[in-house]
Amino acid sequence: MNLVKNIKKIAQDVLINESRAIHNLINFIDDNFEACVKEIYSTKGRVVITGVGKSAIIANKIVATLNSTGTPSIFMHAADAIHGDLGMIQKDDIVICISKSGNTPEIRVLVPLLKRRGSKLVALVSNTNSYLAQQADFLLNATIAEEACPHNLAPTTSTTAHLALGDALAVCLLELRDFSSKDFAEYHPGGSLGKQLYLKVSDIYTHNQLPAVTPHTSLKDVILEISSKRLGCTAVLSPDNKLMGLITDGDLRRMLQKNSNLTDVKASDIMSTKPKTIEKDEYAVKALHQMQEANITQLVVVDGEKVAGFIHLHDLLKEGII
C-alpha cells in the first residue's frame, strides 16, 4: 500500500472532474431534450428504464426518483429483458436505455426487439456515435471528457453524468405536472420527511393538557397550574376562552428577581401580552420554524380566536420532525 500519495488531492481531483462534467451537460440541454420530456409527460404508459452493470444501478435510482415525483416508472435489466422480462413492457410505455458506450452486446440485442414492438426509445449515453444513439428516437447526451478513474476505465464521471441528467428529467416532469408538496407527502408517508409534509399541529397538541388561568389568578395558583400541567407555561384566558397572555417559567423567574412583595401579584401583572400562536390546522413543521425563529420552546395552539392547547418542542422531537 502506497501511503505517500496525497489522498486529499486525489479526492479533490475526482470531485473537480465530476463537477466539470455535470456543468458541461448544460450545453446538451437542447430541443431534443425538451421533446423527450414532453413525450414522457404526454404518454399514457410508464417509463421503463434499462441498463447493465453500473448503468443498471443508475437506472434503478432514476426509476425511484421518477416514481416519487409523479411519473410511473419501472426498472428492467437489459440482460434479463432478452430472457423473458421484455414482456413487462406495455403498449404505451417509453423505454430509456442507459449506457456509457451504447455498444454493449446486451444493448445490441435488445434495441431491435424494442423497435419491433414499436416502443419509443430514449438513449441516455456518453457516446453519441454509438449504435444505441443512432437507433434511438430521443437522445439524452451525457458525453464526458474522461472518467475520474486514473486509468479512464471505472465508471465514475459517466455514471454521475447519467444520474444528473436523470434528475434533470425528473424535475422537469415534476414541474410540468405541478407536483406539489402535498402530492409529495402522499408518495412519502414514512419517516421524518413524510411527517414534515403531512403531520399537522392538530395531530400533536391534543396529547398535552391545557394549562390555563384567568388574569386575576394569584401567583401561587399560577405556579401550581404551570407545575401540574408540565409544559413550563400557562395561558391567560378571558371568560370566553380568548387568549389574553402567556406566563412561562422565565416570566416567573424574572418577576421574582424584580419584585420582593409577592402577596398581591396576579397573572395579569406578569403575563406576556403578545404570545406566539399557531393555528391547529397548520403543519407541525411550521410550528418548528416559528419556535426556531423566536427562540422559544412552545406555542399556543388556537382555533380561530379560541385557545385549543399547546405544542411543545419536545412534541416535535418525539415525532421525529427534528
C-alpha positions as CSV (number, residue, x, y, z in Angstrom):
1,M,0.0,0.0,0.0
2,N,1.4,3.4,-1.0
3,L,0.6,5.8,1.8
4,V,2.8,8.5,0.3
5,K,0.2,9.7,-2.2
6,N,-1.8,12.8,-1.4
7,I,-5.2,11.3,-0.6
8,K,-6.9,14.7,-0.2
9,K,-5.6,15.9,-3.6
10,I,-6.9,12.7,-5.2
11,A,-10.3,13.1,-3.7
12,Q,-10.4,16.8,-4.7
13,D,-9.5,15.9,-8.3
14,V,-12.3,13.4,-8.5
15,L,-14.8,16.0,-7.4
16,I,-13.4,18.6,-9.8
17,N,-13.6,16.2,-12.7
18,E,-17.2,15.2,-12.0
19,S,-18.4,18.7,-11.3
20,R,-16.9,19.9,-14.6
21,A,-18.7,17.1,-16.4
22,I,-22.0,18.0,-14.8
23,H,-21.6,21.6,-15.6
24,N,-20.8,20.7,-19.2
25,L,-24.1,18.9,-19.5
26,I,-25.8,22.3,-19.6
27,N,-24.6,22.6,-23.2
28,F,-26.5,19.4,-24.1
29,I,-29.9,20.5,-22.9
30,D,-31.4,21.2,-26.3
31,D,-34.6,20.9,-28.3
32,N,-34.2,17.1,-28.3
33,F,-34.2,17.0,-24.5
34,E,-37.3,19.2,-24.4
35,A,-39.1,17.0,-26.9
36,C,-38.2,13.9,-24.8
37,V,-39.6,15.4,-21.7
38,K,-42.8,16.3,-23.5
39,E,-43.1,12.8,-24.9
40,I,-42.8,11.3,-21.5
41,Y,-45.2,13.8,-20.0
42,S,-47.9,13.1,-22.6
43,T,-47.6,9.3,-22.7
44,K,-50.4,7.1,-21.3
45,G,-47.9,4.4,-20.3
46,R,-45.0,4.1,-18.0
47,V,-41.3,4.9,-18.2
48,V,-39.2,1.6,-18.4
49,I,-35.5,2.2,-17.7
50,T,-32.9,-0.4,-18.6
51,G,-29.2,-0.9,-18.5
52,V,-26.5,-3.4,-17.4
53,G,-23.7,-3.1,-14.8
54,K,-23.3,0.3,-13.2
55,S,-25.8,1.7,-15.6
56,A,-28.4,-0.6,-14.2
57,I,-27.7,0.8,-10.7
58,I,-28.2,4.3,-12.0
59,A,-31.4,3.2,-13.8
60,N,-32.8,2.0,-10.5
61,K,-32.1,5.3,-8.8
62,I,-33.8,7.3,-11.7
63,V,-36.8,5.0,-11.5
64,A,-37.1,5.7,-7.8
65,T,-36.9,9.4,-8.3
66,L,-39.5,9.4,-11.1
67,N,-41.9,7.3,-9.1
68,S,-41.6,9.6,-6.1
69,T,-42.3,12.7,-8.2
70,G,-45.3,11.5,-10.1
71,T,-44.0,9.7,-13.2
72,P,-44.8,5.9,-13.0
73,S,-41.6,4.0,-13.8
74,I,-40.2,0.5,-13.6
75,F,-36.7,-1.0,-14.0
76,M,-35.9,-3.7,-16.5
77,H,-32.4,-5.2,-16.5
78,A,-31.2,-5.3,-20.1
79,A,-29.7,-8.8,-19.8
80,D,-33.0,-10.2,-18.3
81,A,-35.0,-8.4,-20.9
82,I,-33.8,-10.8,-23.6
83,H,-34.6,-13.8,-21.4
84,G,-38.2,-13.1,-20.8
85,D,-38.5,-9.7,-19.0
86,L,-39.3,-8.0,-22.2
87,G,-42.9,-9.0,-21.5
88,M,-43.2,-6.3,-18.8
89,I,-43.2,-3.6,-21.5
90,Q,-46.7,-2.5,-22.3
91,K,-48.1,-0.8,-25.4
92,D,-47.7,2.9,-24.5
93,D,-44.5,2.6,-22.4
94,I,-41.4,4.6,-23.2
95,V,-38.0,2.9,-22.7
96,I,-35.0,4.7,-21.6
97,C,-31.8,2.8,-22.2
98,I,-28.7,3.9,-20.2
99,S,-25.2,3.0,-21.5
100,K,-21.9,4.7,-21.4
101,S,-20.7,3.2,-24.7
102,G,-24.0,2.5,-26.3
103,N,-22.5,-0.6,-27.9
104,T,-22.6,-3.4,-25.3
105,P,-23.8,-6.8,-26.6
106,E,-26.9,-6.7,-24.5
107,I,-27.9,-3.4,-25.9
108,R,-27.3,-4.5,-29.5
109,V,-29.6,-7.5,-28.9
110,L,-32.3,-5.5,-27.0
111,V,-32.7,-2.5,-29.3
112,P,-34.1,-4.3,-32.3
113,L,-36.5,-6.1,-30.1
114,L,-37.8,-2.8,-28.7
115,K,-38.0,-1.3,-32.1
116,R,-40.0,-4.3,-33.4
117,R,-42.5,-3.8,-30.5
118,G,-43.0,-0.2,-31.6
119,S,-41.7,1.2,-28.2
120,K,-40.4,4.8,-28.1
121,L,-36.7,4.5,-27.3
122,V,-34.7,7.1,-25.4
123,A,-30.9,6.7,-25.3
124,L,-29.0,8.2,-22.3
125,V,-25.4,7.7,-23.5
126,S,-22.0,9.2,-23.3
127,N,-21.2,8.2,-26.9
128,T,-23.4,10.0,-29.4
129,N,-21.9,8.0,-32.3
130,S,-22.9,4.6,-30.8
131,Y,-25.3,2.1,-32.1
132,L,-27.8,2.9,-29.3
133,A,-27.7,6.7,-30.0
134,Q,-28.2,6.1,-33.7
135,Q,-31.2,3.9,-33.2
136,A,-33.0,6.0,-30.5
137,D,-36.0,8.2,-31.0
138,F,-34.6,10.7,-28.4
139,L,-31.0,11.2,-27.4
140,L,-30.0,12.4,-23.9
141,N,-26.4,13.4,-24.3
142,A,-24.2,12.6,-21.4
143,T,-20.8,13.0,-23.1
144,I,-17.8,13.3,-20.7
145,A,-14.2,14.2,-21.3
146,E,-12.8,11.4,-19.2
147,E,-13.6,9.2,-16.2
148,A,-12.3,10.2,-12.7
149,C,-10.6,6.9,-12.6
150,P,-6.8,7.5,-13.4
151,H,-7.0,4.7,-16.0
152,N,-10.1,6.2,-17.6
153,L,-11.8,2.8,-17.1
154,A,-14.0,2.6,-14.0
155,P,-17.4,4.2,-14.5
156,T,-17.2,7.3,-12.2
157,T,-17.8,10.5,-14.0
158,S,-20.0,8.9,-16.6
159,T,-22.4,7.4,-14.0
160,T,-22.5,10.8,-12.2
161,A,-23.4,12.5,-15.5
162,H,-26.2,9.9,-16.2
163,L,-27.6,10.4,-12.7
164,A,-27.6,14.2,-13.0
165,L,-29.4,14.0,-16.4
166,G,-32.0,11.7,-14.8
167,D,-32.6,14.2,-12.0
168,A,-33.0,17.0,-14.6
169,L,-35.5,14.8,-16.4
170,A,-37.5,14.0,-13.2
171,V,-37.6,17.7,-12.1
172,C,-38.8,18.9,-15.5
173,L,-41.6,16.3,-15.3
174,L,-42.4,17.3,-11.8
175,E,-42.8,20.9,-12.8
176,L,-45.0,20.1,-15.8
177,R,-47.3,18.1,-13.5
178,D,-47.4,20.9,-11.0
179,F,-46.4,18.3,-8.4
180,S,-46.9,19.9,-5.1
181,S,-45.6,19.3,-1.6
182,K,-49.0,17.8,-0.8
183,D,-48.6,15.3,-3.7
184,F,-45.0,14.6,-2.5
185,A,-46.4,13.8,1.0
186,E,-48.8,11.2,-0.4
187,Y,-45.8,9.4,-2.0
188,H,-43.6,9.7,1.1
189,P,-45.8,9.0,4.2
190,G,-43.0,7.4,6.2
191,G,-40.0,8.8,8.1
192,S,-39.2,12.3,9.2
193,L,-39.6,13.6,5.6
194,G,-43.1,12.3,5.4
195,K,-44.0,13.7,8.8
196,Q,-42.8,17.2,7.7
197,L,-45.1,17.0,4.8
198,Y,-48.3,15.7,6.4
199,L,-48.2,15.9,10.2
200,K,-50.3,18.8,11.5
201,V,-50.4,20.6,14.8
202,S,-53.8,19.1,15.4
203,D,-52.3,15.6,15.4
204,I,-50.0,16.5,18.3
205,Y,-51.3,19.2,20.7
206,T,-54.3,17.1,21.9
207,H,-51.8,14.8,23.8
208,N,-50.9,17.8,26.1
209,Q,-53.0,19.2,28.9
210,L,-54.1,22.8,28.6
211,P,-52.7,24.9,31.4
212,A,-54.9,28.0,31.8
213,V,-55.5,30.7,34.4
214,T,-57.5,34.0,34.4
215,P,-56.0,37.5,34.6
216,H,-57.0,37.6,38.3
217,T,-55.4,34.2,39.3
218,S,-53.0,34.6,42.2
219,L,-49.2,34.0,41.8
220,K,-49.4,30.8,43.9
221,D,-52.1,29.3,41.8
222,V,-50.3,30.3,38.6
223,I,-47.2,28.4,39.8
224,L,-49.4,25.4,40.7
225,E,-51.0,25.4,37.3
226,I,-47.7,25.5,35.5
227,S,-46.2,22.8,37.7
228,S,-49.2,20.4,37.4
229,K,-49.5,20.6,33.6
230,R,-45.7,20.1,33.0
231,L,-45.4,22.4,29.9
232,G,-43.4,25.2,31.6
233,C,-46.1,27.8,30.9
234,T,-49.8,28.6,31.2
235,A,-52.2,30.6,29.0
236,V,-54.1,33.5,30.5
237,L,-57.7,33.4,29.2
238,S,-60.6,35.7,29.3
239,P,-64.0,34.3,30.5
240,D,-65.0,33.5,26.9
241,N,-61.7,31.5,26.3
242,K,-59.9,34.1,24.3
243,L,-56.1,34.4,24.7
244,M,-55.0,37.4,26.8
245,G,-51.5,36.4,27.5
246,L,-48.9,33.8,28.4
247,I,-46.8,33.1,31.5
248,T,-43.7,31.0,31.3
249,D,-41.2,29.7,33.8
250,G,-38.9,32.5,32.6
251,D,-41.6,35.2,33.3
252,L,-41.8,33.8,36.9
253,R,-38.1,34.0,37.4
254,R,-37.8,37.5,36.1
255,M,-40.7,38.6,38.3
256,L,-39.1,37.1,41.4
257,Q,-35.9,38.9,40.7
258,K,-37.6,42.3,40.4
259,N,-40.4,42.0,43.0
260,S,-40.0,41.5,46.7
261,N,-43.7,41.9,47.6
262,L,-45.5,38.9,46.1
263,T,-48.7,39.0,48.1
264,D,-50.8,40.8,45.6
265,V,-49.2,39.7,42.4
266,K,-51.7,38.3,39.8
267,A,-51.4,36.7,36.5
268,S,-52.1,39.9,34.6
269,D,-49.1,41.5,36.3
270,I,-46.6,39.1,34.8
271,M,-48.1,37.8,31.6
272,S,-46.7,38.4,28.2
273,T,-49.5,40.1,26.2
274,K,-48.3,39.1,22.7
275,P,-47.6,35.3,22.9
276,K,-46.7,33.4,19.8
277,T,-49.5,31.3,18.4
278,I,-50.2,28.8,15.6
279,E,-53.5,27.6,14.1
280,K,-54.3,24.0,14.9
281,D,-54.6,23.1,11.2
282,E,-51.1,24.3,10.3
283,Y,-48.3,21.8,9.6
284,A,-46.2,20.8,12.5
285,V,-43.0,21.7,10.7
286,K,-44.3,25.3,10.6
287,A,-44.5,25.2,14.4
288,L,-40.9,24.1,14.5
289,H,-39.9,27.0,12.3
290,Q,-41.8,29.6,14.4
291,M,-40.1,28.2,17.6
292,Q,-36.7,28.4,16.0
293,E,-37.2,32.0,14.7
294,A,-38.5,33.2,18.1
295,N,-36.0,31.1,20.2
296,I,-38.9,29.6,22.2
297,T,-39.9,26.1,23.2
298,Q,-43.7,26.2,23.0
299,L,-46.6,27.8,21.0
300,V,-50.2,28.4,21.9
301,V,-52.4,26.5,19.6
302,V,-55.5,28.4,18.5
303,D,-58.7,27.6,16.7
304,G,-59.7,31.0,15.3
305,E,-60.0,33.2,18.4
306,K,-60.3,30.3,20.8
307,V,-57.4,28.7,22.6
308,A,-57.2,25.0,21.8
309,G,-54.0,23.9,23.6
310,F,-50.2,23.9,23.4
311,I,-47.5,22.4,21.2
312,H,-44.0,22.0,22.7
313,L,-40.6,21.5,21.2
314,H,-40.4,18.1,22.9
315,D,-43.5,17.0,21.0
316,L,-41.7,17.7,17.7
317,L,-38.6,15.9,18.9
318,K,-40.8,12.9,19.8
319,E,-42.4,12.8,16.5
320,G,-39.1,12.9,14.6
321,I,-39.8,16.3,13.0
322,I,-36.4,17.5,14.1
